[in-house]
Amino acid sequence: MDSHAKFVVFTLDAYRYALSLDAVEEVFRAAAITPLPEAPEPIAGVVDLCGHILAVLDLRKRFHLPSRPPQLEDQFIKVAFSGHSALLLVDRTLGVFDIPDHEMTGAAQILVEGRYVRGVAPLQGELIVINDLASLLTEAESGFAKRVAYRRERHGKSLKSEKNKISPFWKHLSQRPEWSEPCLRKCAY
């Protein structure tokens, strides 16, 4: 019997990536991100998710892909690392897939340095890059994400309640009758 692993597959532009299902807690529609001054480069900011302040990692910045404005279809993947959670900003998730071990090619076999990459595997006629969650965040970025979560637990304050502004992106969407701001908040959380 061939062993296999489950992965959450997501897209950034036309590229497909995957994370181990074991590291993924939930997937949400993306919501307004509050930028934080002096946050490490790939950290886009923070989000108040049901009363929990979580750091958002912009994978486009991490993988040196062109930036683009937020889209209605964008999603957050909530991941667990070192006893804390963070959000990964992705274009969209495609689902959970089983990938047999014999179909995966390890990073060491294809790259000189497998930074952020655990391996590559074929899926539905295309290659997906299987990411190593532990290496997606540097120690400084991981420490930043932990401090954001710690501050929320310690102080019990919501950054969203302190800043009652809606981002221009959400203002635009709230003008559409089917996407009111309360509806977006409910869907995102």
Biotite code that builds the C-alpha atoms (Angstrom):
import biotite.structure as struc

atoms = struc.array([
    struc.Atom([0.000, 0.000, 0.000], chain_id="A", res_id=1, res_name="MET", atom_name="CA", element="C"),
    struc.Atom([1.361, 3.353, -1.067], chain_id="A", res_id=2, res_name="ASP", atom_name="CA", element="C"),
    struc.Atom([1.480, 6.099, 1.557], chain_id="A", res_id=3, res_name="SER", atom_name="CA", element="C"),
    struc.Atom([0.192, 9.569, 0.784], chain_id="A", res_id=4, res_name="HIS", atom_name="CA", element="C"),
    struc.Atom([-0.286, 12.960, 2.414], chain_id="A", res_id=5, res_name="ALA", atom_name="CA", element="C"),
    struc.Atom([-3.098, 15.522, 2.336], chain_id="A", res_id=6, res_name="LYS", atom_name="CA", element="C"),
    struc.Atom([-2.397, 19.061, 1.142], chain_id="A", res_id=7, res_name="PHE", atom_name="CA", element="C"),
    struc.Atom([-4.373, 22.287, 0.847], chain_id="A", res_id=8, res_name="VAL", atom_name="CA", element="C"),
    struc.Atom([-3.740, 23.586, -2.675], chain_id="A", res_id=9, res_name="VAL", atom_name="CA", element="C"),
    struc.Atom([-3.953, 27.319, -3.399], chain_id="A", res_id=10, res_name="PHE", atom_name="CA", element="C"),
    struc.Atom([-3.096, 29.718, -6.189], chain_id="A", res_id=11, res_name="THR", atom_name="CA", element="C"),
    struc.Atom([-1.078, 32.893, -6.595], chain_id="A", res_id=12, res_name="LEU", atom_name="CA", element="C"),
    struc.Atom([-1.487, 34.205, -10.137], chain_id="A", res_id=13, res_name="ASP", atom_name="CA", element="C"),
    struc.Atom([-1.306, 31.162, -12.435], chain_id="A", res_id=14, res_name="ALA", atom_name="CA", element="C"),
    struc.Atom([0.892, 29.182, -10.047], chain_id="A", res_id=15, res_name="TYR", atom_name="CA", element="C"),
    struc.Atom([-0.286, 26.413, -7.731], chain_id="A", res_id=16, res_name="ARG", atom_name="CA", element="C"),
    struc.Atom([1.144, 25.873, -4.266], chain_id="A", res_id=17, res_name="TYR", atom_name="CA", element="C"),
    struc.Atom([0.353, 23.507, -1.411], chain_id="A", res_id=18, res_name="ALA", atom_name="CA", element="C"),
    struc.Atom([0.645, 23.303, 2.364], chain_id="A", res_id=19, res_name="LEU", atom_name="CA", element="C"),
    struc.Atom([0.298, 20.224, 4.521], chain_id="A", res_id=20, res_name="SER", atom_name="CA", element="C"),
    struc.Atom([-3.278, 19.900, 5.768], chain_id="A", res_id=21, res_name="LEU", atom_name="CA", element="C"),
    struc.Atom([-1.887, 19.279, 9.261], chain_id="A", res_id=22, res_name="ASP", atom_name="CA", element="C"),
    struc.Atom([-0.708, 22.916, 9.439], chain_id="A", res_id=23, res_name="ALA", atom_name="CA", element="C"),
    struc.Atom([-3.964, 24.463, 8.171], chain_id="A", res_id=24, res_name="VAL", atom_name="CA", element="C"),
    struc.Atom([-6.632, 25.432, 10.704], chain_id="A", res_id=25, res_name="GLU", atom_name="CA", element="C"),
    struc.Atom([-9.212, 27.178, 8.493], chain_id="A", res_id=26, res_name="GLU", atom_name="CA", element="C"),
    struc.Atom([-9.764, 29.078, 5.254], chain_id="A", res_id=27, res_name="VAL", atom_name="CA", element="C"),
    struc.Atom([-11.605, 32.427, 5.181], chain_id="A", res_id=28, res_name="PHE", atom_name="CA", element="C"),
    struc.Atom([-12.526, 35.086, 2.695], chain_id="A", res_id=29, res_name="ARG", atom_name="CA", element="C"),
    struc.Atom([-9.931, 37.847, 2.977], chain_id="A", res_id=30, res_name="ALA", atom_name="CA", element="C"),
    struc.Atom([-10.883, 40.949, 4.955], chain_id="A", res_id=31, res_name="ALA", atom_name="CA", element="C"),
    struc.Atom([-9.430, 44.425, 5.346], chain_id="A", res_id=32, res_name="ALA", atom_name="CA", element="C"),
    struc.Atom([-5.835, 44.322, 6.567], chain_id="A", res_id=33, res_name="ILE", atom_name="CA", element="C"),
    struc.Atom([-4.568, 46.974, 8.984], chain_id="A", res_id=34, res_name="THR", atom_name="CA", element="C"),
    struc.Atom([-0.958, 47.796, 8.038], chain_id="A", res_id=35, res_name="PRO", atom_name="CA", element="C"),
    struc.Atom([1.566, 48.037, 10.855], chain_id="A", res_id=36, res_name="LEU", atom_name="CA", element="C"),
    struc.Atom([4.558, 50.368, 10.692], chain_id="A", res_id=37, res_name="PRO", atom_name="CA", element="C"),
    struc.Atom([7.931, 48.670, 10.888], chain_id="A", res_id=38, res_name="GLU", atom_name="CA", element="C"),
    struc.Atom([6.510, 45.186, 10.406], chain_id="A", res_id=39, res_name="ALA", atom_name="CA", element="C"),
    struc.Atom([8.911, 42.786, 8.642], chain_id="A", res_id=40, res_name="PRO", atom_name="CA", element="C"),
    struc.Atom([8.600, 43.000, 4.817], chain_id="A", res_id=41, res_name="GLU", atom_name="CA", element="C"),
    struc.Atom([6.316, 40.060, 3.997], chain_id="A", res_id=42, res_name="PRO", atom_name="CA", element="C"),
    struc.Atom([3.952, 40.869, 6.888], chain_id="A", res_id=43, res_name="ILE", atom_name="CA", element="C"),
    struc.Atom([1.092, 42.810, 5.258], chain_id="A", res_id=44, res_name="ALA", atom_name="CA", element="C"),
    struc.Atom([-0.415, 43.819, 8.597], chain_id="A", res_id=45, res_name="GLY", atom_name="CA", element="C"),
    struc.Atom([-2.957, 42.414, 11.027], chain_id="A", res_id=46, res_name="VAL", atom_name="CA", element="C"),
    struc.Atom([-6.586, 41.337, 10.996], chain_id="A", res_id=47, res_name="VAL", atom_name="CA", element="C"),
    struc.Atom([-9.108, 41.107, 13.819], chain_id="A", res_id=48, res_name="ASP", atom_name="CA", element="C"),
    struc.Atom([-10.566, 37.648, 13.289], chain_id="A", res_id=49, res_name="LEU", atom_name="CA", element="C"),
    struc.Atom([-13.444, 37.057, 15.710], chain_id="A", res_id=50, res_name="CYS", atom_name="CA", element="C"),
    struc.Atom([-11.646, 39.004, 18.439], chain_id="A", res_id=51, res_name="GLY", atom_name="CA", element="C"),
    struc.Atom([-8.218, 37.485, 17.780], chain_id="A", res_id=52, res_name="HIS", atom_name="CA", element="C"),
    struc.Atom([-5.552, 39.704, 16.259], chain_id="A", res_id=53, res_name="ILE", atom_name="CA", element="C"),
    struc.Atom([-3.503, 37.731, 13.717], chain_id="A", res_id=54, res_name="LEU", atom_name="CA", element="C"),
    struc.Atom([-0.561, 38.723, 11.528], chain_id="A", res_id=55, res_name="ALA", atom_name="CA", element="C"),
    struc.Atom([-1.065, 38.398, 7.756], chain_id="A", res_id=56, res_name="VAL", atom_name="CA", element="C"),
    struc.Atom([1.792, 37.122, 5.596], chain_id="A", res_id=57, res_name="LEU", atom_name="CA", element="C"),
    struc.Atom([1.573, 38.272, 1.970], chain_id="A", res_id=58, res_name="ASP", atom_name="CA", element="C"),
    struc.Atom([2.876, 35.275, 0.048], chain_id="A", res_id=59, res_name="LEU", atom_name="CA", element="C"),
    struc.Atom([3.226, 37.396, -3.109], chain_id="A", res_id=60, res_name="ARG", atom_name="CA", element="C"),
    struc.Atom([5.956, 39.371, -1.331], chain_id="A", res_id=61, res_name="LYS", atom_name="CA", element="C"),
    struc.Atom([7.535, 36.206, 0.055], chain_id="A", res_id=62, res_name="ARG", atom_name="CA", element="C"),
    struc.Atom([7.707, 34.556, -3.395], chain_id="A", res_id=63, res_name="PHE", atom_name="CA", element="C"),
    struc.Atom([8.666, 37.796, -5.234], chain_id="A", res_id=64, res_name="HIS", atom_name="CA", element="C"),
    struc.Atom([5.514, 37.799, -7.362], chain_id="A", res_id=65, res_name="LEU", atom_name="CA", element="C"),
    struc.Atom([4.057, 41.063, -8.680], chain_id="A", res_id=66, res_name="PRO", atom_name="CA", element="C"),
    struc.Atom([1.814, 42.793, -6.169], chain_id="A", res_id=67, res_name="SER", atom_name="CA", element="C"),
    struc.Atom([-1.793, 43.557, -7.003], chain_id="A", res_id=68, res_name="ARG", atom_name="CA", element="C"),
    struc.Atom([-4.727, 45.254, -5.299], chain_id="A", res_id=69, res_name="PRO", atom_name="CA", element="C"),
    struc.Atom([-7.017, 43.082, -3.145], chain_id="A", res_id=70, res_name="PRO", atom_name="CA", element="C"),
    struc.Atom([-9.663, 41.106, -4.994], chain_id="A", res_id=71, res_name="GLN", atom_name="CA", element="C"),
    struc.Atom([-13.059, 39.892, -3.819], chain_id="A", res_id=72, res_name="LEU", atom_name="CA", element="C"),
    struc.Atom([-11.951, 36.271, -4.328], chain_id="A", res_id=73, res_name="GLU", atom_name="CA", element="C"),
    struc.Atom([-8.803, 36.550, -2.166], chain_id="A", res_id=74, res_name="ASP", atom_name="CA", element="C"),
    struc.Atom([-8.648, 34.239, 0.820], chain_id="A", res_id=75, res_name="GLN", atom_name="CA", element="C"),
    struc.Atom([-6.803, 33.810, 4.096], chain_id="A", res_id=76, res_name="PHE", atom_name="CA", element="C"),
    struc.Atom([-5.400, 30.445, 5.099], chain_id="A", res_id=77, res_name="ILE", atom_name="CA", element="C"),
    struc.Atom([-5.121, 30.293, 8.882], chain_id="A", res_id=78, res_name="LYS", atom_name="CA", element="C"),
    struc.Atom([-2.058, 28.231, 9.777], chain_id="A", res_id=79, res_name="VAL", atom_name="CA", element="C"),
    struc.Atom([-0.635, 27.014, 13.061], chain_id="A", res_id=80, res_name="ALA", atom_name="CA", element="C"),
    struc.Atom([3.066, 27.257, 13.869], chain_id="A", res_id=81, res_name="PHE", atom_name="CA", element="C"),
    struc.Atom([4.948, 27.057, 17.151], chain_id="A", res_id=82, res_name="SER", atom_name="CA", element="C"),
    struc.Atom([1.740, 27.166, 19.184], chain_id="A", res_id=83, res_name="GLY", atom_name="CA", element="C"),
    struc.Atom([0.446, 30.347, 17.477], chain_id="A", res_id=84, res_name="HIS", atom_name="CA", element="C"),
    struc.Atom([-1.622, 31.170, 14.419], chain_id="A", res_id=85, res_name="SER", atom_name="CA", element="C"),
    struc.Atom([-1.122, 33.479, 11.439], chain_id="A", res_id=86, res_name="ALA", atom_name="CA", element="C"),
    struc.Atom([-2.917, 34.158, 8.168], chain_id="A", res_id=87, res_name="LEU", atom_name="CA", element="C"),
    struc.Atom([-1.515, 33.618, 4.684], chain_id="A", res_id=88, res_name="LEU", atom_name="CA", element="C"),
    struc.Atom([-2.982, 35.844, 1.964], chain_id="A", res_id=89, res_name="LEU", atom_name="CA", element="C"),
    struc.Atom([-3.640, 33.833, -1.231], chain_id="A", res_id=90, res_name="VAL", atom_name="CA", element="C"),
    struc.Atom([-5.642, 34.340, -4.418], chain_id="A", res_id=91, res_name="ASP", atom_name="CA", element="C"),
    struc.Atom([-7.858, 31.324, -3.769], chain_id="A", res_id=92, res_name="ARG", atom_name="CA", element="C"),
    struc.Atom([-7.831, 27.799, -2.421], chain_id="A", res_id=93, res_name="THR", atom_name="CA", element="C"),
    struc.Atom([-8.592, 24.890, -4.727], chain_id="A", res_id=94, res_name="LEU", atom_name="CA", element="C"),
    struc.Atom([-9.278, 22.284, -2.056], chain_id="A", res_id=95, res_name="GLY", atom_name="CA", element="C"),
    struc.Atom([-7.677, 19.394, -0.198], chain_id="A", res_id=96, res_name="VAL", atom_name="CA", element="C"),
    struc.Atom([-5.878, 16.778, -2.271], chain_id="A", res_id=97, res_name="PHE", atom_name="CA", element="C"),
    struc.Atom([-4.188, 13.445, -1.545], chain_id="A", res_id=98, res_name="ASP", atom_name="CA", element="C"),
    struc.Atom([-0.725, 13.234, -3.070], chain_id="A", res_id=99, res_name="ILE", atom_name="CA", element="C"),
    struc.Atom([1.047, 9.877, -3.053], chain_id="A", res_id=100, res_name="PRO", atom_name="CA", element="C"),
    struc.Atom([4.573, 9.997, -1.641], chain_id="A", res_id=101, res_name="ASP", atom_name="CA", element="C"),
    struc.Atom([6.036, 8.374, -4.755], chain_id="A", res_id=102, res_name="HIS", atom_name="CA", element="C"),
    struc.Atom([4.788, 11.307, -6.902], chain_id="A", res_id=103, res_name="GLU", atom_name="CA", element="C"),
    struc.Atom([6.574, 13.964, -4.820], chain_id="A", res_id=104, res_name="MET", atom_name="CA", element="C"),
    struc.Atom([10.037, 15.131, -5.764], chain_id="A", res_id=105, res_name="THR", atom_name="CA", element="C"),
    struc.Atom([11.969, 16.564, -2.826], chain_id="A", res_id=106, res_name="GLY", atom_name="CA", element="C"),
    struc.Atom([13.455, 20.056, -2.955], chain_id="A", res_id=107, res_name="ALA", atom_name="CA", element="C"),
    struc.Atom([16.985, 18.698, -2.613], chain_id="A", res_id=108, res_name="ALA", atom_name="CA", element="C"),
    struc.Atom([16.539, 16.739, -5.859], chain_id="A", res_id=109, res_name="GLN", atom_name="CA", element="C"),
    struc.Atom([15.519, 19.758, -7.939], chain_id="A", res_id=110, res_name="ILE", atom_name="CA", element="C"),
    struc.Atom([16.995, 22.853, -6.285], chain_id="A", res_id=111, res_name="LEU", atom_name="CA", element="C"),
    struc.Atom([20.365, 23.999, -5.102], chain_id="A", res_id=112, res_name="VAL", atom_name="CA", element="C"),
    struc.Atom([18.645, 25.616, -2.114], chain_id="A", res_id=113, res_name="GLU", atom_name="CA", element="C"),
    struc.Atom([15.092, 24.583, -1.245], chain_id="A", res_id=114, res_name="GLY", atom_name="CA", element="C"),
    struc.Atom([14.148, 27.740, 0.627], chain_id="A", res_id=115, res_name="ARG", atom_name="CA", element="C"),
    struc.Atom([10.387, 27.704, 1.426], chain_id="A", res_id=116, res_name="TYR", atom_name="CA", element="C"),
    struc.Atom([9.996, 24.572, -0.700], chain_id="A", res_id=117, res_name="VAL", atom_name="CA", element="C"),
    struc.Atom([9.486, 21.033, 0.503], chain_id="A", res_id=118, res_name="ARG", atom_name="CA", element="C"),
    struc.Atom([9.068, 19.581, -2.969], chain_id="A", res_id=119, res_name="GLY", atom_name="CA", element="C"),
    struc.Atom([7.091, 19.463, -6.204], chain_id="A", res_id=120, res_name="VAL", atom_name="CA", element="C"),
    struc.Atom([4.322, 17.109, -7.336], chain_id="A", res_id=121, res_name="ALA", atom_name="CA", element="C"),
    struc.Atom([2.028, 16.722, -10.337], chain_id="A", res_id=122, res_name="PRO", atom_name="CA", element="C"),
    struc.Atom([-1.664, 17.377, -9.742], chain_id="A", res_id=123, res_name="LEU", atom_name="CA", element="C"),
    struc.Atom([-4.350, 17.322, -12.422], chain_id="A", res_id=124, res_name="GLN", atom_name="CA", element="C"),
    struc.Atom([-1.826, 17.783, -15.218], chain_id="A", res_id=125, res_name="GLY", atom_name="CA", element="C"),
    struc.Atom([0.029, 20.672, -13.571], chain_id="A", res_id=126, res_name="GLU", atom_name="CA", element="C"),
    struc.Atom([2.928, 20.928, -11.156], chain_id="A", res_id=127, res_name="LEU", atom_name="CA", element="C"),
    struc.Atom([2.339, 22.236, -7.652], chain_id="A", res_id=128, res_name="ILE", atom_name="CA", element="C"),
    struc.Atom([5.027, 23.595, -5.358], chain_id="A", res_id=129, res_name="VAL", atom_name="CA", element="C"),
    struc.Atom([4.704, 22.087, -1.888], chain_id="A", res_id=130, res_name="ILE", atom_name="CA", element="C"),
    struc.Atom([5.729, 24.702, 0.654], chain_id="A", res_id=131, res_name="ASN", atom_name="CA", element="C"),
    struc.Atom([7.501, 24.162, 3.941], chain_id="A", res_id=132, res_name="ASP", atom_name="CA", element="C"),
    struc.Atom([5.511, 26.204, 6.463], chain_id="A", res_id=133, res_name="LEU", atom_name="CA", element="C"),
    struc.Atom([8.343, 26.224, 8.993], chain_id="A", res_id=134, res_name="ALA", atom_name="CA", element="C"),
    struc.Atom([10.595, 28.116, 6.556], chain_id="A", res_id=135, res_name="SER", atom_name="CA", element="C"),
    struc.Atom([7.963, 30.554, 5.207], chain_id="A", res_id=136, res_name="LEU", atom_name="CA", element="C"),
    struc.Atom([8.526, 32.812, 8.209], chain_id="A", res_id=137, res_name="LEU", atom_name="CA", element="C"),
    struc.Atom([11.982, 33.847, 9.347], chain_id="A", res_id=138, res_name="THR", atom_name="CA", element="C"),
    struc.Atom([12.654, 33.897, 13.088], chain_id="A", res_id=139, res_name="GLU", atom_name="CA", element="C"),
    struc.Atom([12.054, 37.658, 13.199], chain_id="A", res_id=140, res_name="ALA", atom_name="CA", element="C"),
    struc.Atom([8.753, 37.358, 11.293], chain_id="A", res_id=141, res_name="GLU", atom_name="CA", element="C"),
    struc.Atom([7.628, 34.417, 13.414], chain_id="A", res_id=142, res_name="SER", atom_name="CA", element="C"),
    struc.Atom([8.499, 36.361, 16.566], chain_id="A", res_id=143, res_name="GLY", atom_name="CA", element="C"),
    struc.Atom([6.535, 39.347, 15.262], chain_id="A", res_id=144, res_name="PHE", atom_name="CA", element="C"),
    struc.Atom([3.449, 37.175, 14.605], chain_id="A", res_id=145, res_name="ALA", atom_name="CA", element="C"),
    struc.Atom([3.709, 35.681, 18.099], chain_id="A", res_id=146, res_name="LYS", atom_name="CA", element="C"),
    struc.Atom([4.041, 39.134, 19.711], chain_id="A", res_id=147, res_name="ARG", atom_name="CA", element="C"),
    struc.Atom([0.936, 40.367, 17.858], chain_id="A", res_id=148, res_name="VAL", atom_name="CA", element="C"),
    struc.Atom([-1.056, 37.392, 19.187], chain_id="A", res_id=149, res_name="ALA", atom_name="CA", element="C"),
    struc.Atom([0.452, 37.853, 22.672], chain_id="A", res_id=150, res_name="TYR", atom_name="CA", element="C"),
    struc.Atom([-0.448, 41.551, 22.806], chain_id="A", res_id=151, res_name="ARG", atom_name="CA", element="C"),
    struc.Atom([-4.044, 40.737, 21.929], chain_id="A", res_id=152, res_name="ARG", atom_name="CA", element="C"),
    struc.Atom([-4.262, 38.097, 24.668], chain_id="A", res_id=153, res_name="GLU", atom_name="CA", element="C"),
    struc.Atom([-2.551, 40.319, 27.227], chain_id="A", res_id=154, res_name="ARG", atom_name="CA", element="C"),
    struc.Atom([-4.324, 43.590, 26.553], chain_id="A", res_id=155, res_name="HIS", atom_name="CA", element="C"),
    struc.Atom([-7.668, 42.271, 25.300], chain_id="A", res_id=156, res_name="GLY", atom_name="CA", element="C"),
    struc.Atom([-8.053, 45.127, 22.825], chain_id="A", res_id=157, res_name="LYS", atom_name="CA", element="C"),
    struc.Atom([-9.176, 44.979, 19.241], chain_id="A", res_id=158, res_name="SER", atom_name="CA", element="C"),
    struc.Atom([-7.180, 47.034, 16.774], chain_id="A", res_id=159, res_name="LEU", atom_name="CA", element="C"),
    struc.Atom([-10.291, 47.272, 14.628], chain_id="A", res_id=160, res_name="LYS", atom_name="CA", element="C"),
    struc.Atom([-12.274, 48.951, 17.411], chain_id="A", res_id=161, res_name="SER", atom_name="CA", element="C"),
    struc.Atom([-9.495, 51.487, 17.936], chain_id="A", res_id=162, res_name="GLU", atom_name="CA", element="C"),
    struc.Atom([-9.474, 52.374, 14.254], chain_id="A", res_id=163, res_name="LYS", atom_name="CA", element="C"),
    struc.Atom([-13.024, 52.678, 12.945], chain_id="A", res_id=164, res_name="ASN", atom_name="CA", element="C"),
    struc.Atom([-12.032, 53.261, 9.325], chain_id="A", res_id=165, res_name="LYS", atom_name="CA", element="C"),
    struc.Atom([-13.016, 50.980, 6.485], chain_id="A", res_id=166, res_name="ILE", atom_name="CA", element="C"),
    struc.Atom([-10.333, 50.501, 3.848], chain_id="A", res_id=167, res_name="SER", atom_name="CA", element="C"),
    struc.Atom([-11.047, 51.956, 0.364], chain_id="A", res_id=168, res_name="PRO", atom_name="CA", element="C"),
    struc.Atom([-11.353, 48.409, -0.990], chain_id="A", res_id=169, res_name="PHE", atom_name="CA", element="C"),
    struc.Atom([-14.166, 47.530, 1.435], chain_id="A", res_id=170, res_name="TRP", atom_name="CA", element="C"),
    struc.Atom([-15.834, 50.946, 0.910], chain_id="A", res_id=171, res_name="LYS", atom_name="CA", element="C"),
    struc.Atom([-15.992, 50.158, -2.802], chain_id="A", res_id=172, res_name="HIS", atom_name="CA", element="C"),
    struc.Atom([-17.533, 46.749, -2.119], chain_id="A", res_id=173, res_name="LEU", atom_name="CA", element="C"),
    struc.Atom([-19.994, 48.104, 0.426], chain_id="A", res_id=174, res_name="SER", atom_name="CA", element="C"),
    struc.Atom([-21.503, 50.259, -2.331], chain_id="A", res_id=175, res_name="GLN", atom_name="CA", element="C"),
    struc.Atom([-22.614, 47.074, -4.075], chain_id="A", res_id=176, res_name="ARG", atom_name="CA", element="C"),
    struc.Atom([-26.015, 46.025, -2.667], chain_id="A", res_id=177, res_name="PRO", atom_name="CA", element="C"),
    struc.Atom([-25.103, 42.347, -2.398], chain_id="A", res_id=178, res_name="GLU", atom_name="CA", element="C"),
    struc.Atom([-21.907, 43.096, -0.421], chain_id="A", res_id=179, res_name="TRP", atom_name="CA", element="C"),
    struc.Atom([-22.692, 45.285, 2.538], chain_id="A", res_id=180, res_name="SER", atom_name="CA", element="C"),
    struc.Atom([-19.926, 45.873, 5.107], chain_id="A", res_id=181, res_name="GLU", atom_name="CA", element="C"),
    struc.Atom([-21.695, 43.833, 7.846], chain_id="A", res_id=182, res_name="PRO", atom_name="CA", element="C"),
    struc.Atom([-22.140, 40.981, 5.366], chain_id="A", res_id=183, res_name="CYS", atom_name="CA", element="C"),
    struc.Atom([-18.438, 41.062, 4.486], chain_id="A", res_id=184, res_name="LEU", atom_name="CA", element="C"),
    struc.Atom([-17.483, 41.097, 8.154], chain_id="A", res_id=185, res_name="ARG", atom_name="CA", element="C"),
    struc.Atom([-19.739, 38.114, 8.840], chain_id="A", res_id=186, res_name="LYS", atom_name="CA", element="C"),
    struc.Atom([-18.423, 36.156, 5.848], chain_id="A", res_id=187, res_name="CYS", atom_name="CA", element="C"),
    struc.Atom([-14.781, 36.900, 6.627], chain_id="A", res_id=188, res_name="ALA", atom_name="CA", element="C"),
    struc.Atom([-15.056, 35.715, 10.207], chain_id="A", res_id=189, res_name="TYR", atom_name="CA", element="C"),
])
